[in-house]
Amino acid sequence: MILHDWGLVPYETARRQMDGIHARARQDGQNHLIFCEHLPVFTVGPEGAGAWPVPTVPTDRGGSITCHAPGQLVVYFCFQVRRPALFYRRVVRAFDAFFRDAQLPARYDRRRPGWYLEERRKIASLGFRYRGGVSLHGVALNVDPDLAFCNRVAPCDLSGVTATSMRAEGSAMGMEETRKRVLGRITEAFEEECGS
């Protein structure tokens, strides 16, 4: 597994770079994991096309509208995927384990893809596409973003659901430790060491 750490990057730039990593993964047969944060933006998947009260950027991942902002860890997977259901389960397993590490009772909801507290506060979203046997997109985990910005629109346009964060839920785990623990849980779930 090869880790790419991009830091803070505009969504549109990251999307172009992710496409480049995806092409590289199709050539080298390796799993490529990307960590980054985005400048404030709302992205909309095909299911969410329509009019919104905020400016949006279109994307081809699954799902509806999603907020990205500094303080949110975005984890993109350009992984070799022969069996999408197995890949998906491993991603969910990794983040379930991470939330146990963080002592946060977040539960994954497959009907409304993401992790929730008490079924109404969304702390992480996920959405994928698969092209040429390699995955695209990934998971957005709210560590400590500006929730006032994030909640300008309900996450994934879900009625009665608000965005929350690790910090808002009482976790003292900062971004650096979050990144380390997420990486550890992903390498564990996929039974693969990480290089750069």
N, C-alpha and C positions, 0 to 999 in steps of 0.2 A: 504494500500500500504506500502510495506516494502522497505526502501532505504538501499542499500549497497554502501559504498564509498570506493573504492579500491586504490585511488591515482594513481601513475604512475606504470604500470605493463606491462610486455611483452605480446604481443598479444597471443602467444601460451598458456601462463599461464592463461590469462583472459578467453580464450576459454574453458579451462578445468574447471575453476571455474564457468563459466556461465552454462556449462552443469550440474554442481552440483546444482546450484540454480534452473535450469529448473526442475530437478528431484524433488527438494524440493517443487517447486510451484505445480507440479502435485500431490503431496501428501497433501499439506496443503490448497490448493485451494485459496491461496493469490496471489495478484499481487506483483511482486518483480521488483524493479527498480534499475539499477546499474549505477553508475557514475565512470568513470575512464579516464585516459590518457594512451597512449601507447608509448613505445619506437619506434623509427623510423622503419617503415615497410610498405611494399606494400602487400595488401591481394587481392586475386583474387577469384571471385565466379565462378560457373560452366560455366556461359556464357562467361567468359573471358579466358578460358583455352587456352594456346598457348605459344609462345615465347615472352618474354618481355626483354627490355634493362636493367632491374633492377631485383635483386633477389625478389622473391615473395613467399608468404605463401598461400596455398589453404584454402578456406573456403566454407561453404555450403550456405551462405546468397545469396540473389538475387543480381544481378548486375555484373559488370565486375571488373576492377581494381580500388582499393581505397587506398589512402595514409593515414597512421596514424602517428602522431608524437606528442611529447610534445607540449602543447599549443592548442591542439584540444580536446574538450570535447566530449567523447564518452558516449552515453546514450543507455544502453542495456535494453530491455524490456523482462522480463519473466512473461508475463501477461496471465490471463485466457482469451481465445479468443473463443467465440462461433460463432461470425460473423466477419471474417477477414476484410471485407470491412468497417464495422463500426469501428473496432479497428484502422484500417489504417487512416480513416478520422479523428479520434480523435487525433492521433499522428500529422497529418498534421495541424489540427486546433491549437494544442498547440504550434507548432513551428511558424506558421503564426503569432500568438499572440505575441510570444517572439520577432520576428523581428520587429513588430510594437513597442514593448517596447523599443527596441534598436534603433529605428528610422532608420532602414535600409530597403530600398525598395526591399527586397528579395522576389522573387515569386517562388512558388512551380510549378514544371513542371512534370506532371504525365507521359509524354512520355519519359522523361529522369530523372527518380526519383531523386529529390533533389531540393535545393533552389538556385536560380540564381539571379544575378544582371545584367540587360541589356541582359539577355539570353546567356551571354558568359563567365561570371565569376561565378564559382560555389563556394558557401560558406558552403554548408552542403549536405551530402549524406545520403541516407537511404536504408536499405535492410532488409528483414525479411524472416524467415522460421517459419512454424507452425508444431509442433509435439505433438501429444497427447492432443490437445486442449490448448496448451500453446505456446506463441511466443518465438522466439529466435532472437538475433541480434538487430539492432536498428538504431540510428542516430549518425553521426559524424559531429560535428559542429566546424568549424575553428574559434577559438577565436584569437590566435596569434601564429600559428606554423611557422616553417621555410618554407616559400613558395618556396624558391629555391629548397629545397628537394622535396616538394610536387609536384612541376611542372616538375620533371624529366620525368614524364609520364602524358599525358592529363587525367584529371579526367574521370573515366569510359571509357577511350579511345575515348572520344568525340572530333571530329575534331573541331578546332577553339575555344575550351573551355579551360580556365585556372583556377587553384585554386586561390581563394582569401580568405581573412579573415576579421573578424570584425575590427581588428586593421588597416588593409590595406585600408578598406573602410571608415576610419575616426571615428570609434566608440571608445570611451574612456572606455567602459565597460570591466573590467578585468575578469579573470576566476572566482573569488569568487562570484562576483555579477551575472555573467552569470549563474552559477550553481543555485543560489537562484532563479533567475527569471525563468529559465527553469523548475525547480522543481515546482514552483508555477503555471506555465501555464499547466504542465502535470496534477497536482492534480485537477486543475480547469476543464480541458477537460474531465477527467475521473470521476469527481465528487466524489473524494475519498481523505480522509486525509492521511498524510504520517507519518509513524512511523519508528522505527529502530530495 
